[in-house]
């Protein structure tokens, strides 16, 4: 009952997300706005595959794609259990979300400094918006990042 009520309350957001997902995959073959716009990975790049590998017991592959998959999955599981199974208010959700975002950002900065652009998903994606419409963009990245 609570799940259905939440679905009805957030149906516009869910619909917009579904349209965005379909449109970006059809036209850009990507999901991440940063990849489509600038060709650079974001803090969440590789998260879906990392969670999949985590859930199928492929822990090393998950870690290599995005080490934040486990904390994100645990946070989501906590929220689902509290809200839908126990029917309780999710305590500390804002604090936990802020901590999770800060950790995601810290891991992102570290990985961009240490493995970009040599290992997926931390690679440069050619054909992005800036590269197509501002040819000097690729040259700037080449000088700054060695791409």
KOLDO-863685 format. One line per field, with one value per atom (N, C-alpha, C): residue number from 1; residue in three letters; atom name; y, x, z. Coordinates in Angstrom, 3 decimals, always signed. Atoms other than C-alpha are relative to their C-alpha. Layout:
N
resi = (NUM,...)
resn = (ALA,...)
name = (CA,...)
y = (Y,...)
x = (X,...)
z = (Z,...)
// end
This chain:
147
resi = (1,1,1,2,2,2,3,3,3,4,4,4,5,5,5,6,6,6,7,7,7,8,8,8,9,9,9,10,10,10,11,11,11,12,12,12,13,13,13,14,14,14,15,15,15,16,16,16,17,17,17,18,18,18,19,19,19,20,20,20,21,21,21,22,22,22,23,23,23,24,24,24,25,25,25,26,26,26,27,27,27,28,28,28,29,29,29,30,30,30,31,31,31,32,32,32,33,33,33,34,34,34,35,35,35,36,36,36,37,37,37,38,38,38,39,39,39,40,40,40,41,41,41,42,42,42,43,43,43,44,44,44,45,45,45,46,46,46,47,47,47,48,48,48,49,49,49,50,50,50,51,51,51,52,52,52,53,53,53,54,54,54,55,55,55,56,56,56,57,57,57,58,58,58,59,59,59,60,60,60,61,61,61,62,62,62,63,63,63,64,64,64,65,65,65,66,66,66,67,67,67,68,68,68,69,69,69,70,70,70,71,71,71,72,72,72,73,73,73,74,74,74,75,75,75,76,76,76,77,77,77,78,78,78,79,79,79,80,80,80,81,81,81,82,82,82,83,83,83,84,84,84,85,85,85,86,86,86,87,87,87,88,88,88,89,89,89,90,90,90,91,91,91,92,92,92,93,93,93,94,94,94,95,95,95,96,96,96,97,97,97,98,98,98,99,99,99,100,100,100,101,101,101,102,102,102,103,103,103,104,104,104,105,105,105,106,106,106,107,107,107,108,108,108,109,109,109,110,110,110,111,111,111,112,112,112,113,113,113,114,114,114,115,115,115,116,116,116,117,117,117,118,118,118,119,119,119,120,120,120,121,121,121,122,122,122,123,123,123,124,124,124,125,125,125,126,126,126,127,127,127,128,128,128,129,129,129,130,130,130,131,131,131,132,132,132,133,133,133,134,134,134,135,135,135,136,136,136,137,137,137,138,138,138,139,139,139,140,140,140,141,141,141,142,142,142,143,143,143,144,144,144,145,145,145,146,146,146,147,147,147)
resn = (UNK,UNK,UNK,UNK,UNK,UNK,UNK,UNK,UNK,UNK,UNK,UNK,UNK,UNK,UNK,UNK,UNK,UNK,UNK,UNK,UNK,UNK,UNK,UNK,UNK,UNK,UNK,UNK,UNK,UNK,UNK,UNK,UNK,UNK,UNK,UNK,UNK,UNK,UNK,UNK,UNK,UNK,UNK,UNK,UNK,UNK,UNK,UNK,UNK,UNK,UNK,UNK,UNK,UNK,UNK,UNK,UNK,UNK,UNK,UNK,UNK,UNK,UNK,UNK,UNK,UNK,UNK,UNK,UNK,UNK,UNK,UNK,UNK,UNK,UNK,UNK,UNK,UNK,UNK,UNK,UNK,UNK,UNK,UNK,UNK,UNK,UNK,UNK,UNK,UNK,UNK,UNK,UNK,UNK,UNK,UNK,UNK,UNK,UNK,UNK,UNK,UNK,UNK,UNK,UNK,UNK,UNK,UNK,UNK,UNK,UNK,UNK,UNK,UNK,UNK,UNK,UNK,UNK,UNK,UNK,UNK,UNK,UNK,UNK,UNK,UNK,UNK,UNK,UNK,UNK,UNK,UNK,UNK,UNK,UNK,UNK,UNK,UNK,UNK,UNK,UNK,UNK,UNK,UNK,UNK,UNK,UNK,UNK,UNK,UNK,UNK,UNK,UNK,UNK,UNK,UNK,UNK,UNK,UNK,UNK,UNK,UNK,UNK,UNK,UNK,UNK,UNK,UNK,UNK,UNK,UNK,UNK,UNK,UNK,UNK,UNK,UNK,UNK,UNK,UNK,UNK,UNK,UNK,UNK,UNK,UNK,UNK,UNK,UNK,UNK,UNK,UNK,UNK,UNK,UNK,UNK,UNK,UNK,UNK,UNK,UNK,UNK,UNK,UNK,UNK,UNK,UNK,UNK,UNK,UNK,UNK,UNK,UNK,UNK,UNK,UNK,UNK,UNK,UNK,UNK,UNK,UNK,UNK,UNK,UNK,UNK,UNK,UNK,UNK,UNK,UNK,UNK,UNK,UNK,UNK,UNK,UNK,UNK,UNK,UNK,UNK,UNK,UNK,UNK,UNK,UNK,UNK,UNK,UNK,UNK,UNK,UNK,UNK,UNK,UNK,UNK,UNK,UNK,UNK,UNK,UNK,UNK,UNK,UNK,UNK,UNK,UNK,UNK,UNK,UNK,UNK,UNK,UNK,UNK,UNK,UNK,UNK,UNK,UNK,UNK,UNK,UNK,UNK,UNK,UNK,UNK,UNK,UNK,UNK,UNK,UNK,UNK,UNK,UNK,UNK,UNK,UNK,UNK,UNK,UNK,UNK,UNK,UNK,UNK,UNK,UNK,UNK,UNK,UNK,UNK,UNK,UNK,UNK,UNK,UNK,UNK,UNK,UNK,UNK,UNK,UNK,UNK,UNK,UNK,UNK,UNK,UNK,UNK,UNK,UNK,UNK,UNK,UNK,UNK,UNK,UNK,UNK,UNK,UNK,UNK,UNK,UNK,UNK,UNK,UNK,UNK,UNK,UNK,UNK,UNK,UNK,UNK,UNK,UNK,UNK,UNK,UNK,UNK,UNK,UNK,UNK,UNK,UNK,UNK,UNK,UNK,UNK,UNK,UNK,UNK,UNK,UNK,UNK,UNK,UNK,UNK,UNK,UNK,UNK,UNK,UNK,UNK,UNK,UNK,UNK,UNK,UNK,UNK,UNK,UNK,UNK,UNK,UNK,UNK,UNK,UNK,UNK,UNK,UNK,UNK,UNK,UNK,UNK,UNK,UNK,UNK,UNK,UNK,UNK,UNK,UNK,UNK,UNK,UNK,UNK,UNK,UNK,UNK,UNK,UNK,UNK,UNK,UNK,UNK,UNK,UNK,UNK,UNK,UNK,UNK,UNK,UNK,UNK,UNK,UNK,UNK,UNK,UNK,UNK,UNK,UNK)
name = (N,CA,C,N,CA,C,N,CA,C,N,CA,C,N,CA,C,N,CA,C,N,CA,C,N,CA,C,N,CA,C,N,CA,C,N,CA,C,N,CA,C,N,CA,C,N,CA,C,N,CA,C,N,CA,C,N,CA,C,N,CA,C,N,CA,C,N,CA,C,N,CA,C,N,CA,C,N,CA,C,N,CA,C,N,CA,C,N,CA,C,N,CA,C,N,CA,C,N,CA,C,N,CA,C,N,CA,C,N,CA,C,N,CA,C,N,CA,C,N,CA,C,N,CA,C,N,CA,C,N,CA,C,N,CA,C,N,CA,C,N,CA,C,N,CA,C,N,CA,C,N,CA,C,N,CA,C,N,CA,C,N,CA,C,N,CA,C,N,CA,C,N,CA,C,N,CA,C,N,CA,C,N,CA,C,N,CA,C,N,CA,C,N,CA,C,N,CA,C,N,CA,C,N,CA,C,N,CA,C,N,CA,C,N,CA,C,N,CA,C,N,CA,C,N,CA,C,N,CA,C,N,CA,C,N,CA,C,N,CA,C,N,CA,C,N,CA,C,N,CA,C,N,CA,C,N,CA,C,N,CA,C,N,CA,C,N,CA,C,N,CA,C,N,CA,C,N,CA,C,N,CA,C,N,CA,C,N,CA,C,N,CA,C,N,CA,C,N,CA,C,N,CA,C,N,CA,C,N,CA,C,N,CA,C,N,CA,C,N,CA,C,N,CA,C,N,CA,C,N,CA,C,N,CA,C,N,CA,C,N,CA,C,N,CA,C,N,CA,C,N,CA,C,N,CA,C,N,CA,C,N,CA,C,N,CA,C,N,CA,C,N,CA,C,N,CA,C,N,CA,C,N,CA,C,N,CA,C,N,CA,C,N,CA,C,N,CA,C,N,CA,C,N,CA,C,N,CA,C,N,CA,C,N,CA,C,N,CA,C,N,CA,C,N,CA,C,N,CA,C,N,CA,C,N,CA,C,N,CA,C,N,CA,C,N,CA,C,N,CA,C,N,CA,C,N,CA,C,N,CA,C,N,CA,C,N,CA,C,N,CA,C,N,CA,C,N,CA,C,N,CA,C,N,CA,C,N,CA,C,N,CA,C,N,CA,C,N,CA,C,N,CA,C,N,CA,C,N,CA,C,N,CA,C)
y = (-1.199,+0.000,+1.260,-1.161,+2.441,+0.197,-0.079,+1.618,+0.626,-0.548,+2.374,+1.498,-1.402,+5.635,+0.843,-0.712,+6.685,+0.117,-0.031,+5.765,+1.097,-1.031,+7.975,+1.407,-1.309,+10.856,+0.460,-0.347,+10.714,-0.411,+0.503,+9.593,+0.941,-0.940,+12.778,-0.142,+0.183,+12.374,-1.321,+1.320,+8.684,+0.029,-0.113,+9.464,+0.804,-0.813,+12.210,-0.766,+0.811,+9.876,-1.044,+1.020,+7.149,+0.617,-0.684,+9.629,+0.384,-0.364,+10.939,-1.227,+1.233,+7.394,-0.489,+0.483,+6.348,+0.939,-0.972,+9.555,-0.003,-0.045,+9.583,-1.267,+1.234,+5.951,-0.080,+0.023,+6.376,+0.957,-1.014,+9.566,+0.044,-0.159,+9.495,-1.301,+1.292,+5.825,+0.139,-0.236,+7.069,+0.446,-0.439,+8.057,+1.238,-1.051,+10.421,+1.327,-1.297,+14.113,+0.521,-0.463,+14.814,-0.700,+0.744,+12.086,+0.552,-0.513,+13.385,+1.405,-1.394,+17.020,+0.194,-0.276,+16.889,-1.222,+1.200,+13.280,-0.506,+0.378,+12.984,-0.840,+0.812,+10.363,+0.810,-0.656,+11.385,-0.923,+0.792,+10.116,-1.299,+1.193,+7.595,-0.922,+0.834,+6.216,-1.393,+1.385,+2.441,-0.551,+0.425,+2.287,-1.147,+1.053,+0.173,-1.338,+1.250,-2.423,-0.468,+0.373,-2.329,-0.651,+0.602,-3.039,-1.383,+1.310,-5.860,-1.016,+0.912,-7.416,-0.321,+0.210,-6.973,-1.019,+0.897,-8.721,-1.411,+1.330,-11.597,-0.598,+0.566,-12.150,+0.310,-0.360,-10.595,+1.275,-1.138,-8.351,+0.803,-0.728,-7.492,+0.833,-0.760,-6.460,+1.199,-1.092,-4.366,+1.107,-0.973,-2.658,+0.789,-0.673,-1.878,+1.001,-0.922,-0.254,+1.208,-1.109,+1.833,-0.514,+0.511,+1.159,+0.494,-0.509,+3.118,-0.792,+0.798,+0.485,-0.614,+0.627,-1.315,+1.009,-0.984,+1.814,+0.513,-0.465,+3.016,-1.077,+1.103,-0.399,-0.177,+0.112,-0.575,+1.147,-1.156,+2.930,-0.208,+0.242,+2.035,-1.125,+1.110,-1.244,+0.471,-0.565,+0.600,+0.792,-0.819,+3.066,-0.861,+0.880,+0.316,-0.780,+0.783,-1.807,+0.877,-0.889,+1.120,+0.443,-0.578,+2.540,-1.058,+0.928,-0.497,-1.280,+1.226,-3.446,+0.270,-0.311,-1.837,+1.124,-1.085,+1.121,+1.150,-1.051,+3.510,+1.142,-1.147,+6.928,-0.327,+0.263,+6.747,+1.024,-0.909,+8.223,+0.335,-0.441,+10.274,-0.073,+0.195,+9.968,+1.154,-1.140,+13.473,-0.043,+0.080,+13.075,-1.115,+1.125,+9.676,+0.316,-0.353,+11.002,+0.988,-0.976,+13.938,-0.702,+0.738,+11.638,-0.863,+0.844,+9.258,+0.826,-0.874,+12.112,+0.511,-0.453,+13.446,-1.118,+1.146,+9.982,-0.299,+0.192,+9.544,+1.008,-1.055,+12.855,-0.217,+0.240,+12.016,-1.155,+1.146,+8.638,+0.410,-0.481,+10.323,+0.810,-0.830,+12.902,-0.880,+0.899,+10.212,-0.809,+0.841,+7.977,+0.813,-0.850,+10.856,+0.349,-0.334,+11.704,-1.212,+1.177,+8.123,-0.921,+0.968,+6.103,+0.598,-0.619,+8.538,+0.328,+0.624,+8.025,-1.426,+1.295,+4.552,-1.228,+1.193,+2.254,+0.325,-0.231,+2.037,-0.176,-0.980,+3.597,+1.393,-1.304,+6.420,+0.229,-0.252,+7.067,+1.200,-1.108,+9.947,-0.568,+0.434,+9.542,+1.024,-0.883,+11.041,+0.176,-0.260,+12.536,+0.721,-0.724,+14.519,+1.370,-1.290,+17.857,+1.031,-1.013,+20.072,-0.301,+0.380,+18.139,+0.251,-0.191,+18.311,+1.467,-1.382,+21.995,+1.004,-0.854,+23.405,-0.809,+0.850,+21.708,+0.244,-0.304,+23.438,-0.741,+0.701,+21.540,-1.217,+1.217,+18.302,+0.363,-0.443,+20.166,+0.485,-0.468,+21.812,-1.198,+1.202,+18.424,-0.742,+0.679,+16.956,+0.670,-0.718,+19.658,-0.116,+0.034,+19.626,-1.401,+1.330,+15.930,-1.101,+1.004,+14.179,-0.994,+0.886,+12.720,-0.044)
x = (+0.824,+0.000,+0.866,-0.882,+2.773,+0.763,-0.722,+4.672,-0.886,+0.934,+1.606,-0.243,+0.209,+1.014,+1.214,-1.218,+4.629,+0.072,+0.000,+4.349,-0.936,+0.954,+1.268,+0.501,-0.522,+2.945,+1.147,-1.188,+6.045,-0.118,+0.191,+4.522,+0.561,-0.546,+5.550,+1.514,-1.454,+9.168,+0.416,-0.291,+9.125,-0.163,+0.242,+7.668,+1.112,-1.074,+10.233,+1.322,-1.216,+13.042,-0.032,+0.127,+11.750,+0.194,-0.164,+11.525,+1.460,-1.421,+15.039,+0.847,-0.758,+16.403,-0.120,+0.223,+14.840,+0.636,-0.524,+15.776,+1.526,-1.464,+19.398,+0.614,-0.532,+19.906,-0.240,+0.292,+18.272,+0.923,-0.749,+20.080,+1.483,-1.404,+23.331,+0.687,-0.542,+23.816,+0.734,-0.582,+24.622,-1.123,+0.984,+22.829,+0.477,-0.594,+25.182,+0.071,-0.058,+24.736,+1.431,-1.380,+28.429,+0.722,-0.596,+29.499,-0.522,+0.580,+27.103,+0.487,-0.360,+28.086,+1.508,-1.437,+31.821,+0.876,-0.782,+32.889,+0.771,-0.716,+34.131,-0.896,+0.812,+32.990,-0.444,+0.488,+30.992,+0.238,-0.204,+31.075,-0.803,+0.840,+28.340,+0.295,-0.292,+29.860,+0.446,-0.299,+29.989,-0.805,+0.728,+27.611,-0.976,+0.977,+24.916,+0.698,-0.746,+27.417,+0.656,-0.641,+29.219,-1.000,+1.045,+25.964,-0.372,+0.302,+25.167,+1.075,-1.091,+28.602,-0.007,+0.074,+28.219,-1.090,+1.127,+24.837,+0.215,-0.281,+26.229,+1.288,-1.158,+29.200,+1.337,-1.252,+31.829,+0.559,-0.369,+33.242,+1.174,-1.160,+36.577,-0.396,+0.462,+34.911,-0.836,+0.807,+32.438,+0.891,-0.911,+35.210,+0.757,-0.763,+37.179,-0.861,+0.874,+34.174,-0.375,+0.341,+33.011,-0.031,-0.076,+34.060,-1.125,+1.106,+31.054,-1.290,+1.206,+28.601,-0.557,+0.474,+28.434,-0.638,+0.663,+27.777,-1.326,+1.250,+25.150,-1.078,+0.957,+23.471,-0.492,+0.397,+23.469,-0.923,+0.857,+21.985,-1.402,+1.310,+19.208,-0.752,+0.639,+18.526,-0.551,+0.455,+18.285,-1.291,+1.192,+15.782,-1.210,+1.114,+13.649,-0.521,+0.423,+13.603,-0.761,+0.656,+12.735,-1.377,+1.244,+10.015,-1.054,+0.990,+8.374,-0.177,+0.148,+9.057,-0.352,+0.277,+9.061,-1.020,+0.975,+6.832,+0.399,-0.489,+9.010,+0.602,-0.666,+10.390,+1.490,-1.414,+13.891,+0.814,-0.740,+16.053,+1.362,-1.312,+19.062,+0.246,-0.170,+18.414,+0.780,-0.722,+19.662,+1.476,-1.396,+22.824,+0.727,-0.609,+23.519,+0.189,-0.108,+22.846,+1.140,-1.095,+25.229,+1.350,-1.246,+27.952,+0.305,-0.172,+27.411,+0.451,-0.383,+27.636,+1.431,-1.372,+30.819,+1.006,-0.876,+32.360,+0.076,+0.013,+31.287,+0.913,-0.814,+32.918,+1.484,-1.401,+36.137,+0.590,-0.459,+36.433,+0.143,-0.053,+35.700,+1.276,-1.202,+38.459,+1.251,-1.153,+40.926,+0.177,-0.087,+40.095,+0.290,-0.317,+40.180,+1.485,-1.427,+43.674,+0.902,-0.869,+44.948,-0.218,+0.205,+43.287,-0.564,+0.529,+41.676,+1.153,+1.035,+41.732,+0.345,-0.548,+43.253,-0.850,+0.773,+40.564,-1.480,+1.450,+36.803,-0.509,+0.764,+34.550,+0.630,-0.670,+37.053,+0.797,-0.596,+37.723,-0.691,+0.580,+37.118,-0.913,+0.949,+34.078,-0.017,-0.035,+34.622,-1.404,+1.285,+31.747,-0.978,+0.881,+30.363,-0.355,+0.512,+28.571,+1.115,-1.055,+31.572,+0.988,-0.943,+33.829,-0.586,+0.652,+31.301,-0.113,+0.322,+30.506,+1.095,-1.140,+33.753,+1.280,-1.157,+36.672,+1.226,-1.151,+39.188,-0.087,+0.200,+37.728,+0.907,-0.836,+39.521,+1.472,-1.396,+42.816,+0.305,-0.179,+42.357,+0.131,-0.080,+41.694,+1.311,-1.251,+44.709,+1.161,-1.071,+46.936,-0.129,+0.209,+45.371,+0.085,+0.148,+44.678,+0.781,-0.755,+46.811,-0.866,+0.934,+43.827,+0.352)
z = (+0.000,+0.000,+0.000,-0.085,+0.941,-1.315,+1.269,-2.262,-1.075,+0.987,-4.391,+0.253,-0.362,-2.519,-0.409,+0.421,-3.083,-1.514,+1.464,-6.755,-0.502,+0.427,-7.134,+0.335,-0.380,-5.280,-0.901,+0.790,-7.474,-1.465,+1.368,-10.787,-1.060,+0.987,-12.630,-0.078,-0.025,-11.558,-0.614,+0.558,-12.439,-1.520,+1.442,-15.881,-0.677,+0.576,-16.540,-0.038,-0.027,-15.502,-1.115,+1.042,-17.853,-1.387,+1.293,-20.764,-0.206,+0.080,-20.019,-0.316,+0.201,-19.826,-1.438,+1.368,-23.129,-1.026,+0.974,-24.974,-0.035,-0.013,-23.851,-0.584,+0.574,-24.776,-1.504,+1.442,-28.184,-0.752,+0.740,-29.184,+0.317,-0.397,-27.237,+0.403,-0.432,-26.262,+1.336,-1.322,-22.769,+0.934,-0.982,-19.577,+0.742,-0.813,-17.796,-0.765,+0.680,-18.693,-0.166,+0.110,-18.018,-1.147,+1.113,-20.458,-1.327,+1.250,-23.121,-0.309,+0.212,-22.620,-0.168,-0.011,-21.875,-0.274,+0.251,-22.451,+1.202,-1.208,-18.880,+0.909,-0.905,-16.366,+1.212,-1.216,-13.306,+1.189,-1.215,-9.726,-0.007,+0.048,-10.518,-1.167,+1.171,-13.714,+0.431,-0.314,-13.565,+1.162,-1.193,-10.601,-0.289,+0.308,-12.290,-0.187,+0.216,-13.482,+1.295,-1.265,-10.123,+0.951,-0.848,-8.250,-0.527,+0.594,-10.690,+0.382,-0.345,-10.131,+1.491,-1.441,-6.378,+0.336,-0.271,-6.376,-0.545,+0.561,-8.454,+0.558,-0.672,-6.156,-0.643,+0.678,-8.436,+0.651,-0.837,-5.733,-0.552,+0.543,-7.356,-1.215,+1.175,-10.630,+0.435,-0.520,-8.667,+0.541,-0.609,-6.715,-1.065,+1.051,-9.880,-0.773,+0.733,-11.564,+0.841,-0.885,-8.622,+1.438,-1.374,-5.022,+0.908,-0.811,-3.763,-0.190,+0.255,-5.011,+1.279,-1.237,-1.658,+0.946,-0.872,+0.453,-0.574,+0.627,-2.045,+0.133,-0.106,-2.078,+1.434,-1.409,+1.730,+0.408,-0.285,+1.949,-0.582,+0.628,-0.504,+0.705,-0.714,+1.292,+1.345,-1.271,+4.618,-0.195,+0.268,+3.130,-0.338,+0.397,+1.564,+1.200,-1.167,+4.720,+0.985,-0.966,+6.975,-0.489,+0.523,+4.717,-0.326,+0.540,+3.153,+0.813,-0.773,+5.443,+1.461,-1.393,+8.868,+0.159,-0.030,+7.982,+0.908,-0.884,+9.955,-0.805,+0.610,+9.215,-0.112,+0.231,+7.767,+0.794,-0.884,+10.516,-0.589,+0.445,+9.535,-1.484,+1.437,+5.826,-0.642,+0.586,+5.028,+0.350,-0.434,+7.055,-0.736,+0.710,+5.535,-1.479,+1.416,+2.026,-0.241,+0.135,+2.536,+0.151,-0.213,+3.894,-1.221,+1.181,+0.975,-1.205,+1.118,-1.558,+0.155,-0.235,+0.040,-0.267,+0.265,-0.076,-1.493,+1.461,-3.709,-0.686,+0.590,-4.579,+0.299,-0.371,-2.692,-0.811,+0.797,-4.425,-1.462,+1.389,-7.761,-0.250,+0.162,-7.309,+0.029,-0.095,-6.245,-1.280,+1.196,-9.206,-1.256,+1.151,-11.681,-0.001,-0.102,-10.411,-0.220,+0.050,-10.384,-1.197,+1.093,-13.168,-1.283,+1.223,-15.640,-0.923,+0.831,-18.655,-0.402,+0.392,-18.570,+0.280,-0.343,-17.139,+0.099,-0.067,-17.692,+1.420,+0.764,-16.646,-0.017,-0.037,-16.088,-1.276,+1.307,-19.761,-0.635,+0.744,-22.121,-1.085,+1.020,-24.408,-1.119,+1.166,-27.831,-0.565,+0.636,-29.808,+0.909,-0.907,-26.889,-0.571,+0.475,-27.281,-0.181,+0.082,-26.525,-1.122,+1.059,-28.886,-1.386,+1.299,-31.724,-0.385,+0.324,-31.467,+0.352,-0.340,-30.068,-0.214,+0.324,-31.838,+0.889,-0.851,-29.567,+1.340,-1.271,-26.583,+0.114,-0.019,-27.490,+0.178,-0.115,-27.845,+1.423,-1.388,-24.433,+0.941,-0.833,-22.832,-0.211,+0.311,-24.588,+0.761,-0.694,-23.096,+1.524,-1.454,-19.611,+0.590,-0.583,-19.109,-0.724,+0.757,-21.697,-0.742,+0.710,-23.531,-1.477)
// end
